[in-house]
């Protein structure tokens, strides 16, 4: 019995170790990619010009890596140095200023650049391809491999145990020891117990995962009364988010635009002439007809002056639903925290119909609060944290990590629940 | 247990048996699952198997529910967004609280189109941002489900056109307009236009609690039928004879503000005003007085006459009671010594008393110093004789039509039956009251007025001080401002808004001036000098003679008084005010007969010095019912024993026993005491000098809160909480309190090192912000404005009388009343007590789910969604400030109708969709089964921080006021960032090291609320000092034990 126990223990430890190693390595490999997606992807693609240039080969284009770092951290300040390459770039892209990332550490920038290098140029064959989706697939394969391996080992262990028991019985018989009739393994209490425990753990895991998912609706993409494309408005036509979401710098709600805001432009724009739009099912959307739908809500007849008082509100299907006991303030994040819209809403400028990008779970909030730095040096409010300022100067606090939201109490209950 | 200096209840004073048993239990009722020992386990109410069944069912149900699709929710924006409204951001509009004569300039916090909170307007030089409990509660009246929703003719709904037509055809002269005091100049103009149209008509002002005595006395002595403005801030010596000027008399917010300036103590130069109070029944003002003397109500005249003669140097003649006589002489001496800085006020409605008071004020040079005749007060203009004459006229049939606005004589007139009979003889009766009150019920036409938050208007509380009203919400119902009706019927083509605008634009230099005045809410006169008026002393001699020959009182005398919350009945339909514990009696939801401890002994057979009897009286809510009879009219009410009441006096609060049509909260609450008033001469007297009182032998439960929230066990001894000393003692040894604290904490490192040495835990850094509060017990008058403000700001539930009886009241902030000294005439200290946000909080350690924990800013955080309701925290809280939700009082659960049968109608009414509009959307509505408590208004703290962050600057004091601080009329509450050396909380703490103390500091819970000890301006320095030393000894003993 002792040998059996030891064997089982070894097996279990081995499995756990290998699984945790697997998860650990995959998390490390993701860093640059995550950083890229949360911070850069709203304006840059690796192989395609968007708001900003395609980033493939960016390190080769820039003459000096330190200059590149300076540019990424604070493009406005770098422009002032009069660097020719930077200024050309700025002019080339219609003087669209690049967002400032003063909180990026050199390490993080390198991680992003590293990630960009790993993305292959389009057109290269799938054999050498290592684009993100495939990488994910491979990771999935690995897990499967380990799973199969574990299973085989488990079967082998079982068989060996069985053989061991039979041999022991034979030996006992030979030596004349009275021996008990061997219990078949499906009646063996140890096996039953083991199986029960395993089933309980797996069942428990799925139950808790399921329970935690209650009320979460990541990727929720309801059908809206008007087929409104963020891609056309925010992406193609570059309308600032704040033009329609007027409350985003001021209050809790970013606010869904009222009909009169739509009509500011659509009194003149009465037909859609852009690229064809396809919905999720792949059918073409008649965007001009959608504009007419808006006219119906607005009570607007073309050619006649519009009476705003006749407008009826559009009853949009609500996508982002925070529970009532959570206090969330857009202005806190966008104005005070300088967080980009895309961090939480995804690449909204690429979405025709909006879907929920994150799961809006508390874990997701907290994780961001743990890693995101506040505008510690730039915002005058934080001048009262004299001790932290001193510690940053003296190096007592790691200046690359800076002061995160959590450090100033941003993970405490009553920051969001009251 | 040793005797403590301060006591909250008789049981505590006597250390009686039932008291000691009672305080052992945190919760007053039996726990539901405790079964009798003999019954088997399965026989209990909720056996284990049932529990498992429910558990299984709920899990399965949750699983089924979870597998369903999420419902599609709508997000509906504006169709046409107004430019200045951003959803989720509150706007503050200046307006004016106007109720009968009361005028308070306020700001209405409007959130997404609905007013949810009333705050004081700092721009008003009268109230200076102060409010009262009634002002704070007034926002709930807007959402009252009992408000009239449309105009009616004989109870049937009609349109405005129809009612205008019907009234026009049936108007017959002469028309009489009866209103409560009108302070609005434009309304007066509208009335005069109407009266001009119907010759022979007149306007009669009727105040339920009138100040006819003062008005007529001033007419006799100063030639002006007006009330001057009083300036308590200029008075070093204040004598009040039954005037409750901090609670209900005239303009309490204004007076409290002034009074507090004289009570604010500068530690370096400790000088205070001195206030001597003469009264018959314990009142809020009497409780705050430095010295208090009791007299019979029938002696009021004699006391005033004696004071007049003493001030004139002729000694206090005609007073037989030696103590009282000494008090009068002392008061006279004090007044004489402070000539030009002294003030005498009296609450009596007797003209002669007020004439004598005027004579005293003349003698002490009050005119132009503490009494200002250059700006008179307009808030009470009614003279009772005018109304009495109107009733006669109506009876004689010489009144054709009667309009009523604000006034409610069918309830509050002493001879209401006569008025009702007279009303029947009037052909056309129109009521503009916004609810179907006792008078409106009897009127043929009812055109409900807007709530003040829906109205346009103006008010002139004191001559030259204008305050404006603007609507803060679109009218909820088919109501119309009554001025519109008047103008329409007067044939004026413009509506009231246009009329008002024209009226003011002319005076203010056009549209822009009007807009500015509306935005500020006030228009103030340039600061002038105070003026006296020429005094005509001819009436004084007669008045004094009349006072001398006054009727002797019978065996027992009755005083009718107003409660700070209910007033003359205006607050009766407001659940917040009904559930507000009266500061003096600590009772809710009822009126009652106040009797003295001495009378209780003879009348009720309750000897409070006898432990057992005190217990049966105090620990059990049912109180003995007494029957009070005057002239054949009688009322049966429970009796409450209140120390500080004259032995031969009883008192009943008016404002109760209202018509059930006013709302759920008046049902079964109290009885009407107005019929006991009498008309004497030209004014109604609220004193009845000869009543009979008998005990009926029955009992009636009264929801008293003073005996709640106490705890005394071996694990947590109840020790002296209050610190109080006299000014003389303070001058003698300014560091007395500090020394006392030092001695107490010496074994644990003394004051300086107590935080680090008193514990085995590490001391945590508080970088950035550390919130702190300071409460000055010297300026706190106990007026309870903060309590109601807290209710409104934090969605604190109303629980109803049956729940208060069980100790389930939810108030996050309570005001404790402490007595000390003589049982018959004790000193009183009020102490607002809320969560102390201890840095070493005992509640946090015992929570099994970490639902309550500490923030880096020093907040003791409560997370409702984590709370599983073990109540360990409430049990372990030494201050008893945590409240448990026993029922779903505010309808937070998603199950419909799950409160029915559990809570009473008042609570259900608070859950109506209309009433719920008052809820603050920034504060979670707590559901059943969780603990809640003061959060230091964390939603305001977060808002203030965010505001500063958005402007990229450090937070400053002006960014933030917590609700209780904002409401306080005396600025007794101070709040802010204690880490900021420039904040007022830091300065207050630094400047008052001697008076500062923490409640139960010796427990090392490290509260973030500091109190500043009450300093009473009394002479007895040494006596108090001795008792203090006794207390120290007791503490030492405990340490050894």
Interface residues (C-beta under 8 A of the other chain):
Chain A: X210 X211 X214 X215 X217 X220 X222 X246 X247 X250 X251 X252 X253 X255 X256 X257 X258 X259 X260 X261 X297 X308 X309 X311 X312 X313 X314 X315 X316 X317 X318 X319 X321 X324 X325 X327 X329 X331 X332 X335 X336 X378 X379 X380 X381 X382 X383 X384 X385 X386 X387 X388 X408 X409 X412 X413 X414 X415 X417 X418
Chain B: X66 X70 X72 X73 X74 X75 X76 X77 X78 X79 X80 X81 X86 X87 X88 X89 X765 X767 X768 X769 X853 X855 X856 X857 X859 X861 X862 X863 X864 X865 X866 X922 X923 X924 X935 X938 X939 X942 X945 X946 X948 X949 X950 X951 X952 X953 X954 X955 X977 X979 X980
